[in-house]
Amino acid sequence: MSATLFDLTFALAAPFWALMILAPRWSWTARIVGSPLIVAPVLLVYAALVLPALGAVLPVVTAPTLDGLRELLGTADGAAAAWAHMIGFDLFVGRWIWQDARDRAVPAAVLAPVLVLTVLLGPLGLAIHLGLRARWRASVGVVAPAAPVA
């Protein structure tokens, strides 16, 4: 079952990535990707993999060791769960990047490679976006967060 869920995980996320990368300014992309619920199908796969193995997973994540994590991820269920975890979070971060880039009017030609990098190597795509985002100002009407009070 873990092999099937592994294969299903990216298939559930791919249409949203395609919309953000290939049609970032399409009105239907905004309607669909505008909802954070796009990650729900992947999170359900993750839950289906992790919840039955919670007794084995909790000790590893509450007191992590390299050997314990390697042992957990060395199983088909553990690897499939880690994959669902990565795909779910990468999609959530990709959605945020897409929204932020839209608010800042980042050109699609700049956004697309950042999103491809995010889907392939999540944290690097996020780092590139964070480095580039200062070049574009947020659109009028977007409220900046309040400064911390000392």
Phi, psi and omega in degrees: 000326182296326179294320179294315179294324176301311180296322182293328186305305182288328178300326178288329182270331187305318180300325180289320176298317180300316178299313183294324184275315187267336182221057187295336183255004180290139183299325179290330175297315179298320180294318185280306185285344177298339180267131176292350180289354177299337180276348185305315180301320179292321179294328176293321175298315178302313180298320179297331179273322188273317186302317178294339182251020185304325179298328178273331184281315185304314179299327181287322183273339179272335176221069188293139170227156179299316180295319179296317179293319179298320179295315180295314182287345179283358177262158178299316180295319180295317179293319179295321178294318178297321178297314179298321177300310181296314182296317179298312181288322177298320179295318179297315179293319178299320177298317178296316178300314180301314180295315180297317179295323177296315179298329183263001182057041175292131181300144180302326180293336176272319183295317185304309179296327178294318179292322176298316178297323179294317180292331181271317186221063189335295184299328179290321176297317178298315180300317179296315180298315180298325177289325183275333191297334180292342180287341180240131179278149175294148180298157176300139180099346176276123184274126178282149178297149179291149177289145178298145179265130181273000000 
